[in-house]
Amino acid sequence: MFQLSTQTQEETLVLVKEKTEERYDLVLYNDDVNTFDHVIQSLIEICKHDVIQAEQCTLLVHYKGKCGVKVGSYKELRPMCEAFLDRGISATIE
């Protein structure tokens, strides 16, 4: 009978865990209220984006209407989404 080594069993468990954890997108939506500077600063503070990444996301939100700004588990993204909403920025977890 074939038997897996302990290392192989551990690697398999890790792979299964990674595949079963659902990943979500934190999405920002365009509005006519918030300034570019406010959204950029919020992305830097909440999502830890660097300035260039925050600027690019803000432009995508403005011109495309929405942009996924962070990927993660629901548990990770929920406080970030709430922080955007608290700042008056439209955001959802999808």
MOPAC internal coordinates of N, CA, C and O (Angstrom, degrees):
PM7 1SCF
backbone

  N    0.0000 0     0.00 0     0.00 0    0    0    0
  C    1.4529 1     0.00 0     0.00 0    1    0    0
  C    1.5242 1   108.84 1     0.00 0    2    1    0
  O    1.2310 1   120.86 1   -43.64 1    3    2    1
  N    1.3280 1   115.96 1   136.36 1    3    2    1
  C    1.4637 1   122.01 1  -179.64 1    5    3    2
  C    1.5199 1   109.46 1   -80.14 1    6    5    3
  O    1.2310 1   120.30 1   -43.45 1    7    6    5
  N    1.3398 1   117.03 1   136.55 1    7    6    5
  C    1.4569 1   121.03 1  -179.07 1    9    7    6
  C    1.5281 1   109.26 1  -129.60 1   10    9    7
  O    1.2310 1   120.70 1   -48.00 1   11   10    9
  N    1.3304 1   116.27 1   132.00 1   11   10    9
  C    1.4554 1   121.06 1   179.42 1   13   11   10
  C    1.5236 1   110.65 1   -74.85 1   14   13   11
  O    1.2310 1   120.84 1   -36.15 1   15   14   13
  N    1.2906 1   116.01 1   143.85 1   15   14   13
  C    1.4547 1   119.25 1   174.53 1   17   15   14
  C    1.5271 1   109.22 1   -71.18 1   18   17   15
  O    1.2310 1   120.44 1   -18.09 1   19   18   17
  N    1.3137 1   116.76 1   161.91 1   19   18   17
  C    1.4553 1   121.43 1   179.41 1   21   19   18
  C    1.5212 1   110.61 1   -60.27 1   22   21   19
  O    1.2310 1   120.08 1   139.30 1   23   22   21
  N    1.3316 1   117.45 1   -40.70 1   23   22   21
  C    1.4566 1   121.33 1  -179.58 1   25   23   22
  C    1.5271 1   110.78 1   -62.87 1   26   25   23
  O    1.2310 1   120.05 1   137.18 1   27   26   25
  N    1.3183 1   117.51 1   -42.82 1   27   26   25
  C    1.4588 1   121.58 1  -179.93 1   29   27   26
  C    1.5270 1   110.15 1   -65.40 1   30   29   27
  O    1.2310 1   120.14 1   140.02 1   31   30   29
  N    1.3296 1   117.33 1   -39.98 1   31   30   29
  C    1.4592 1   120.55 1   178.47 1   33   31   30
  C    1.5297 1   110.37 1   -63.20 1   34   33   31
  O    1.2310 1   119.87 1   138.19 1   35   34   33
  N    1.3209 1   117.86 1   -41.81 1   35   34   33
  C    1.4589 1   121.48 1   179.52 1   37   35   34
  C    1.5207 1   110.78 1   -65.57 1   38   37   35
  O    1.2310 1   120.16 1   137.75 1   39   38   37
  N    1.3220 1   117.31 1   -42.25 1   39   38   37
  C    1.4556 1   120.71 1   178.45 1   41   39   38
  C    1.5196 1   110.72 1   -62.49 1   42   41   39
  O    1.2310 1   120.10 1   140.07 1   43   42   41
  N    1.3226 1   117.42 1   -39.93 1   43   42   41
  C    1.4550 1   121.59 1   179.07 1   45   43   42
  C    1.5205 1   110.28 1   -64.17 1   46   45   43
  O    1.2310 1   119.75 1   137.27 1   47   46   45
  N    1.3180 1   118.09 1   -42.73 1   47   46   45
  C    1.4589 1   121.51 1   179.49 1   49   47   46
  C    1.5226 1   110.95 1   -63.31 1   50   49   47
  O    1.2310 1   120.16 1   139.28 1   51   50   49
  N    1.3014 1   117.31 1   -40.72 1   51   50   49
  C    1.4607 1   120.76 1   178.73 1   53   51   50
  C    1.5212 1   110.33 1   -64.10 1   54   53   51
  O    1.2310 1   120.04 1   136.00 1   55   54   53
  N    1.3217 1   117.53 1   -44.00 1   55   54   53
  C    1.4572 1   121.10 1   179.19 1   57   55   54
  C    1.5220 1   111.47 1   -62.39 1   58   57   55
  O    1.2310 1   120.06 1   138.46 1   59   58   57
  N    1.3129 1   117.48 1   -41.54 1   59   58   57
  C    1.4612 1   121.39 1   179.41 1   61   59   58
  C    1.5195 1   109.58 1   -64.28 1   62   61   59
  O    1.2310 1   119.48 1   137.51 1   63   62   61
  N    1.3178 1   118.59 1   -42.49 1   63   62   61
  C    1.4522 1   122.36 1  -179.67 1   65   63   62
  C    1.5258 1   109.88 1   -63.09 1   66   65   63
  O    1.2310 1   119.73 1   136.39 1   67   66   65
  N    1.3256 1   118.13 1   -43.61 1   67   66   65
  C    1.4570 1   121.73 1  -179.47 1   69   67   66
  C    1.5202 1   111.23 1   -63.20 1   70   69   67
  O    1.2310 1   119.93 1   141.36 1   71   70   69
  N    1.3092 1   117.73 1   -38.64 1   71   70   69
  C    1.4586 1   121.32 1  -178.35 1   73   71   70
  C    1.5177 1   111.83 1   -72.73 1   74   73   71
  O    1.2310 1   119.23 1   148.40 1   75   74   73
  N    1.3291 1   119.08 1   -31.60 1   75   74   73
  C    1.4513 1   121.14 1  -175.44 1   77   75   74
  C    1.5235 1   112.90 1   -85.92 1   78   77   75
  O    1.2310 1   119.42 1   161.35 1   79   78   77
  N    1.3281 1   118.71 1   -18.65 1   79   78   77
  C    1.4530 1   120.40 1   178.55 1   81   79   78
  C    1.5267 1   109.02 1   -74.72 1   82   81   79
  O    1.2310 1   120.83 1   -60.84 1   83   82   81
  N    1.3255 1   116.02 1   119.16 1   83   82   81
  C    1.4582 1   120.04 1  -177.75 1   85   83   82
  C    1.5151 1   110.53 1   -73.47 1   86   85   83
  O    1.2310 1   121.15 1   -38.73 1   87   86   85
  N    1.3181 1   115.40 1   141.27 1   87   86   85
  C    1.4546 1   122.24 1   179.02 1   89   87   86
  C    1.5247 1   108.05 1  -109.92 1   90   89   87
  O    1.2310 1   121.14 1   -41.74 1   91   90   89
  N    1.3062 1   115.42 1   138.26 1   91   90   89
  C    1.4503 1   121.92 1  -179.31 1   93   91   90
  C    1.5258 1   109.58 1  -123.41 1   94   93   91
  O    1.2310 1   121.35 1   -16.80 1   95   94   93
  N    1.3362 1   115.02 1   163.20 1   95   94   93
  C    1.4582 1   121.94 1   176.19 1   97   95   94
  C    1.5206 1   108.93 1  -110.90 1   98   97   95
  O    1.2310 1   120.82 1   -45.46 1   99   98   97
  N    1.3210 1   116.04 1   134.54 1   99   98   97
  C    1.4566 1   122.01 1   169.82 1  101   99   98
  C    1.5236 1   105.56 1   -91.17 1  102  101   99
  O    1.2310 1   120.78 1   -61.99 1  103  102  101
  N    1.3223 1   116.11 1   118.01 1  103  102  101
  C    1.4652 1   121.36 1  -172.86 1  105  103  102
  C    1.5192 1   109.69 1  -116.91 1  106  105  103
  O    1.2310 1   120.88 1   -49.77 1  107  106  105
  N    1.3448 1   115.92 1   130.23 1  107  106  105
  C    1.4586 1   121.87 1   173.53 1  109  107  106
  C    1.5163 1   108.64 1   -99.25 1  110  109  107
  O    1.2310 1   120.70 1   -32.64 1  111  110  109
  N    1.3410 1   116.27 1   147.36 1  111  110  109
  C    1.4618 1   122.71 1  -179.55 1  113  111  110
  C    1.5217 1   110.52 1  -119.12 1  114  113  111
  O    1.2310 1   121.32 1   -31.47 1  115  114  113
  N    1.3140 1   115.08 1   148.53 1  115  114  113
  C    1.4514 1   121.77 1   179.42 1  117  115  114
  C    1.5275 1   110.63 1   -70.67 1  118  117  115
  O    1.2310 1   121.01 1   -31.82 1  119  118  117
  N    1.3218 1   115.67 1   148.18 1  119  118  117
  C    1.4565 1   122.12 1   171.30 1  121  119  118
  C    1.5257 1   107.91 1  -147.15 1  122  121  119
  O    1.2310 1   120.52 1    -5.02 1  123  122  121
  N    1.2950 1   116.61 1   174.98 1  123  122  121
  C    1.4599 1   120.74 1   179.62 1  125  123  122
  C    1.5218 1   111.51 1  -103.93 1  126  125  123
  O    1.2310 1   120.47 1  -159.48 1  127  126  125
  N    1.3182 1   116.70 1    20.52 1  127  126  125
  C    1.4619 1   120.78 1  -174.20 1  129  127  126
  C    1.5263 1   111.95 1  -110.16 1  130  129  127
  O    1.2310 1   120.26 1   129.96 1  131  130  129
  N    1.3234 1   117.11 1   -50.04 1  131  130  129
  C    1.4658 1   121.25 1  -172.10 1  133  131  130
  C    1.5240 1   112.20 1   -82.05 1  134  133  131
  O    1.2310 1   121.15 1   -36.40 1  135  134  133
  N    1.3261 1   115.41 1   143.60 1  135  134  133
  C    1.4534 1   120.98 1   178.13 1  137  135  134
  C    1.5189 1   110.12 1   -83.25 1  138  137  135
  O    1.2310 1   121.10 1   -19.47 1  139  138  137
  N    1.3228 1   115.49 1   160.53 1  139  138  137
  C    1.4584 1   120.39 1   175.55 1  141  139  138
  C    1.5289 1   110.13 1   -57.25 1  142  141  139
  O    1.2310 1   120.62 1   134.46 1  143  142  141
  N    1.3148 1   116.42 1   -45.54 1  143  142  141
  C    1.4716 1   120.46 1  -177.48 1  145  143  142
  C    1.5219 1   111.95 1   -60.58 1  146  145  143
  O    1.2310 1   120.53 1   139.92 1  147  146  145
  N    1.3409 1   116.59 1   -40.08 1  147  146  145
  C    1.4688 1   120.52 1   179.85 1  149  147  146
  C    1.5315 1   110.79 1   -64.42 1  150  149  147
  O    1.2310 1   120.63 1   135.31 1  151  150  149
  N    1.3219 1   116.40 1   -44.69 1  151  150  149
  C    1.4668 1   120.63 1  -179.18 1  153  151  150
  C    1.5348 1   110.21 1   -67.77 1  154  153  151
  O    1.2310 1   120.24 1   136.17 1  155  154  153
  N    1.3156 1   117.15 1   -43.83 1  155  154  153
  C    1.4734 1   120.80 1   178.76 1  157  155  154
  C    1.5216 1   110.35 1   -59.40 1  158  157  155
  O    1.2310 1   120.43 1   130.88 1  159  158  157
  N    1.3357 1   116.78 1   -49.12 1  159  158  157
  C    1.4658 1   120.44 1  -179.70 1  161  159  158
  C    1.5280 1   111.26 1   -61.42 1  162  161  159
  O    1.2310 1   120.37 1   141.51 1  163  162  161
  N    1.3273 1   116.91 1   -38.49 1  163  162  161
  C    1.4729 1   121.13 1   178.81 1  165  163  162
  C    1.5276 1   111.21 1   -65.24 1  166  165  163
  O    1.2310 1   120.12 1   137.96 1  167  166  165
  N    1.3329 1   117.38 1   -42.04 1  167  166  165
  C    1.4700 1   120.50 1   177.89 1  169  167  166
  C    1.5271 1   111.03 1   -62.68 1  170  169  167
  O    1.2310 1   120.48 1   141.09 1  171  170  169
  N    1.3029 1   116.68 1   -38.91 1  171  170  169
  C    1.4681 1   120.67 1   179.35 1  173  171  170
  C    1.5301 1   110.03 1   -66.09 1  174  173  171
  O    1.2310 1   120.41 1   134.52 1  175  174  173
  N    1.3220 1   116.83 1   -45.48 1  175  174  173
  C    1.4646 1   120.82 1  -176.85 1  177  175  174
  C    1.5252 1   113.47 1   -74.98 1  178  177  175
  O    1.2310 1   120.18 1   138.97 1  179  178  177
  N    1.3121 1   117.26 1   -41.03 1  179  178  177
  C    1.4679 1   120.50 1  -174.10 1  181  179  178
  C    1.5270 1   112.10 1   -85.51 1  182  181  179
  O    1.2310 1   120.27 1   132.04 1  183  182  181
  N    1.3248 1   117.08 1   -47.96 1  183  182  181
  C    1.4691 1   121.76 1  -174.98 1  185  183  182
  C    1.5220 1   113.41 1   -96.65 1  186  185  183
  O    1.2310 1   120.59 1   174.81 1  187  186  185
  N    1.3341 1   116.48 1    -5.19 1  187  186  185
  C    1.4716 1   121.30 1  -178.74 1  189  187  186
  C    1.5235 1   111.80 1    63.41 1  190  189  187
  O    1.2310 1   120.52 1  -148.09 1  191  190  189
  N    1.3461 1   116.62 1    31.91 1  191  190  189
  C    1.4622 1   120.47 1   174.69 1  193  191  190
  C    1.5225 1   109.21 1   -71.86 1  194  193  191
  O    1.2310 1   120.89 1   -27.89 1  195  194  193
  N    1.3343 1   115.91 1   152.11 1  195  194  193
  C    1.4569 1   118.02 1   169.68 1  197  195  194
  C    1.5331 1   106.91 1   -80.80 1  198  197  195
  O    1.2310 1   120.39 1    -8.56 1  199  198  197
  N    1.3224 1   116.87 1   171.44 1  199  198  197
  C    1.4656 1   121.00 1  -174.08 1  201  199  198
  C    1.5274 1   111.98 1   -59.32 1  202  201  199
  O    1.2310 1   120.08 1   135.54 1  203  202  201
  N    1.3105 1   117.46 1   -44.46 1  203  202  201
  C    1.4721 1   120.76 1  -177.79 1  205  203  202
  C    1.5249 1   111.10 1   -63.77 1  206  205  203
  O    1.2310 1   120.33 1   134.46 1  207  206  205
  N    1.3134 1   116.97 1   -45.54 1  207  206  205
  C    1.4671 1   120.70 1   179.64 1  209  207  206
  C    1.5292 1   110.48 1   -62.88 1  210  209  207
  O    1.2310 1   120.39 1   138.28 1  211  210  209
  N    1.3272 1   116.86 1   -41.72 1  211  210  209
  C    1.4655 1   120.82 1   179.55 1  213  211  210
  C    1.5273 1   110.88 1   -64.08 1  214  213  211
  O    1.2310 1   120.47 1   138.76 1  215  214  213
  N    1.3287 1   116.70 1   -41.24 1  215  214  213
  C    1.4607 1   120.34 1   178.43 1  217  215  214
  C    1.5268 1   111.12 1   -64.32 1  218  217  215
  O    1.2310 1   120.28 1   137.23 1  219  218  217
  N    1.3252 1   117.07 1   -42.77 1  219  218  217
  C    1.4628 1   120.91 1  -179.97 1  221  219  218
  C    1.5273 1   111.17 1   -63.65 1  222  221  219
  O    1.2310 1   120.29 1   136.43 1  223  222  221
  N    1.3250 1   117.06 1   -43.57 1  223  222  221
  C    1.4686 1   120.60 1   178.65 1  225  223  222
  C    1.5251 1   110.60 1   -62.90 1  226  225  223
  O    1.2310 1   120.76 1   138.98 1  227  226  225
  N    1.3332 1   116.15 1   -41.02 1  227  226  225
  C    1.4586 1   120.25 1  -179.65 1  229  227  226
  C    1.5267 1   110.92 1   -63.92 1  230  229  227
  O    1.2310 1   120.18 1   138.80 1  231  230  229
  N    1.3196 1   117.26 1   -41.20 1  231  230  229
  C    1.4687 1   120.42 1   177.15 1  233  231  230
  C    1.5242 1   111.34 1   -64.24 1  234  233  231
  O    1.2310 1   120.25 1   139.20 1  235  234  233
  N    1.3260 1   117.13 1   -40.80 1  235  234  233
  C    1.4709 1   120.18 1   177.44 1  237  235  234
  C    1.5218 1   111.03 1   -62.99 1  238  237  235
  O    1.2310 1   120.31 1   137.17 1  239  238  237
  N    1.3187 1   117.01 1   -42.83 1  239  238  237
  C    1.4636 1   120.40 1   177.27 1  241  239  238
  C    1.5266 1   109.64 1   -58.98 1  242  241  239
  O    1.2310 1   120.64 1   134.55 1  243  242  241
  N    1.3148 1   116.39 1   -45.45 1  243  242  241
  C    1.4645 1   121.02 1  -177.26 1  245  243  242
  C    1.5284 1   112.41 1   -64.81 1  246  245  243
  O    1.2310 1   120.51 1   132.13 1  247  246  245
  N    1.3260 1   116.64 1   -47.87 1  247  246  245
  C    1.4665 1   120.14 1  -173.51 1  249  247  246
  C    1.5261 1   114.42 1   -87.78 1  250  249  247
  O    1.2310 1   119.96 1   150.76 1  251  250  249
  N    1.3252 1   117.69 1   -29.24 1  251  250  249
  C    1.4711 1   121.03 1  -178.67 1  253  251  250
  C    1.5283 1   112.91 1  -100.70 1  254  253  251
  O    1.2310 1   120.50 1   164.97 1  255  254  253
  N    1.3410 1   116.64 1   -15.03 1  255  254  253
  C    1.4571 1   120.07 1   179.26 1  257  255  254
  C    1.5159 1   113.86 1    96.74 1  258  257  255
  O    1.2310 1   120.64 1   158.53 1  259  258  257
  N    1.3223 1   116.38 1   -21.47 1  259  258  257
  C    1.4632 1   120.21 1   177.43 1  261  259  258
  C    1.5220 1   109.02 1  -163.70 1  262  261  259
  O    1.2310 1   121.46 1   -16.11 1  263  262  261
  N    1.3370 1   114.81 1   163.89 1  263  262  261
  C    1.4620 1   119.79 1   177.84 1  265  263  262
  C    1.5234 1   109.33 1  -158.63 1  266  265  263
  O    1.2310 1   120.79 1   -46.62 1  267  266  265
  N    1.3333 1   116.09 1   133.38 1  267  266  265
  C    1.4545 1   120.99 1   171.43 1  269  267  266
  C    1.5209 1   108.49 1   -74.23 1  270  269  267
  O    1.2310 1   120.22 1   -59.44 1  271  270  269
  N    1.3217 1   117.18 1   120.56 1  271  270  269
  C    1.4629 1   120.39 1  -174.39 1  273  271  270
  C    1.5212 1   113.73 1  -107.22 1  274  273  271
  O    1.2310 1   120.33 1   165.72 1  275  274  273
  N    1.3425 1   116.98 1   -14.28 1  275  274  273
  C    1.4609 1   119.87 1  -179.30 1  277  275  274
  C    1.5223 1   108.46 1  -158.81 1  278  277  275
  O    1.2310 1   120.68 1   -36.02 1  279  278  277
  N    1.3157 1   116.30 1   143.98 1  279  278  277
  C    1.4651 1   122.69 1   176.09 1  281  279  278
  C    1.5157 1   107.79 1  -119.01 1  282  281  279
  O    1.2310 1   120.63 1   -41.79 1  283  282  281
  N    1.3380 1   116.41 1   138.21 1  283  282  281
  C    1.4556 1   119.64 1   179.00 1  285  283  282
  C    1.5122 1   110.42 1   177.51 1  286  285  283
  O    1.2310 1   121.19 1     9.56 1  287  286  285
  N    1.3080 1   115.33 1  -170.44 1  287  286  285
  C    1.4598 1   120.16 1   177.19 1  289  287  286
  C    1.5277 1   108.63 1   -76.38 1  290  289  287
  O    1.2310 1   121.04 1   -19.90 1  291  290  289
  N    1.2995 1   115.61 1   160.10 1  291  290  289
  C    1.4663 1   120.10 1   179.20 1  293  291  290
  C    1.5233 1   110.04 1   -58.97 1  294  293  291
  O    1.2310 1   121.20 1   139.82 1  295  294  293
  N    1.3079 1   115.31 1   -40.18 1  295  294  293
  C    1.4721 1   120.88 1  -179.27 1  297  295  294
  C    1.5313 1   111.36 1   -61.70 1  298  297  295
  O    1.2310 1   120.08 1   141.61 1  299  298  297
  N    1.3305 1   117.44 1   -38.39 1  299  298  297
  C    1.4682 1   121.56 1   178.27 1  301  299  298
  C    1.5265 1   111.89 1   -71.01 1  302  301  299
  O    1.2310 1   120.69 1   140.46 1  303  302  301
  N    1.3318 1   116.28 1   -39.54 1  303  302  301
  C    1.4551 1   120.82 1  -172.09 1  305  303  302
  C    1.5263 1   114.62 1   -83.83 1  306  305  303
  O    1.2310 1   120.03 1   155.53 1  307  306  305
  N    1.3104 1   117.54 1   -24.47 1  307  306  305
  C    1.4677 1   120.19 1  -175.66 1  309  307  306
  C    1.5285 1   112.82 1   -57.80 1  310  309  307
  O    1.2310 1   118.99 1   130.54 1  311  310  309
  N    1.3543 1   119.52 1   -49.46 1  311  310  309
  C    1.4679 1   117.59 1   179.29 1  313  311  310
  C    1.5349 1   112.89 1   -63.80 1  314  313  311
  O    1.2310 1   120.43 1   148.19 1  315  314  313
  N    1.3235 1   116.78 1   -31.81 1  315  314  313
  C    1.4662 1   120.04 1   177.42 1  317  315  314
  C    1.5268 1   110.08 1   -67.05 1  318  317  315
  O    1.2310 1   120.53 1   135.28 1  319  318  317
  N    1.3155 1   116.59 1   -44.72 1  319  318  317
  C    1.4602 1   121.33 1   179.22 1  321  319  318
  C    1.5249 1   109.87 1   -60.34 1  322  321  319
  O    1.2310 1   120.15 1   135.62 1  323  322  321
  N    1.3127 1   117.32 1   -44.38 1  323  322  321
  C    1.4567 1   121.41 1   179.43 1  325  323  322
  C    1.5319 1   111.17 1   -63.70 1  326  325  323
  O    1.2310 1   120.42 1   143.64 1  327  326  325
  N    1.3330 1   116.80 1   -36.36 1  327  326  325
  C    1.4665 1   120.77 1   178.53 1  329  327  326
  C    1.5318 1   110.50 1   -64.52 1  330  329  327
  O    1.2310 1   120.16 1   139.02 1  331  330  329
  N    1.3389 1   117.31 1   -40.98 1  331  330  329
  C    1.4649 1   119.98 1   176.43 1  333  331  330
  C    1.5270 1   110.50 1   -64.14 1  334  333  331
  O    1.2310 1   120.74 1   135.25 1  335  334  333
  N    1.3282 1   116.19 1   -44.75 1  335  334  333
  C    1.4625 1   119.94 1  -179.85 1  337  335  334
  C    1.5250 1   111.14 1   -62.15 1  338  337  335
  O    1.2310 1   120.40 1   140.87 1  339  338  337
  N    1.3261 1   116.85 1   -39.13 1  339  338  337
  C    1.4670 1   121.22 1   177.46 1  341  339  338
  C    1.5273 1   111.87 1   -62.11 1  342  341  339
  O    1.2310 1   120.60 1   152.33 1  343  342  341
  N    1.3302 1   116.45 1   -27.67 1  343  342  341
  C    1.4716 1   121.16 1   179.18 1  345  343  342
  C    1.5249 1   112.15 1   -91.23 1  346  345  343
  O    1.2310 1   120.69 1  -174.65 1  347  346  345
  N    1.3276 1   116.29 1     5.35 1  347  346  345
  C    1.4518 1   120.33 1   178.19 1  349  347  346
  C    1.5089 1   114.93 1    81.83 1  350  349  347
  O    1.2310 1   120.23 1  -163.11 1  351  350  349
  N    1.3319 1   117.16 1    16.89 1  351  350  349
  C    1.4557 1   122.41 1  -179.20 1  353  351  350
  C    1.5337 1   108.44 1  -102.56 1  354  353  351
  O    1.2310 1   120.49 1   -53.09 1  355  354  353
  N    1.3320 1   116.67 1   126.91 1  355  354  353
  C    1.4641 1   121.33 1  -178.98 1  357  355  354
  C    1.5261 1   110.41 1   -68.47 1  358  357  355
  O    1.2310 1   120.83 1   -55.82 1  359  358  357
  N    1.3320 1   116.01 1   124.18 1  359  358  357
  C    1.4618 1   121.67 1  -178.63 1  361  359  358
  C    1.5177 1   110.36 1  -148.70 1  362  361  359
  O    1.2310 1   120.98 1   -31.53 1  363  362  361
  N    1.3225 1   115.73 1   148.47 1  363  362  361
  C    1.4671 1   121.59 1   174.56 1  365  363  362
  C    1.5269 1   108.89 1  -141.31 1  366  365  363
  O    1.2310 1   121.62 1   -15.57 1  367  366  365
  N    1.3107 1   114.51 1   164.43 1  367  366  365
  C    1.4602 1   121.49 1   172.18 1  369  367  366
  C    1.5195 1   106.50 1  -109.67 1  370  369  367
  O    1.2310 1   120.94 1   -56.92 1  371  370  369
  N    1.3268 1   115.80 1   123.08 1  371  370  369
  C    1.4704 1   120.53 1  -177.80 1  373  371  370
  C    1.5003 1   110.76 1  -120.93 1  374  373  371
  O    1.2310 1   120.10 1   180.00 1  375  374  373

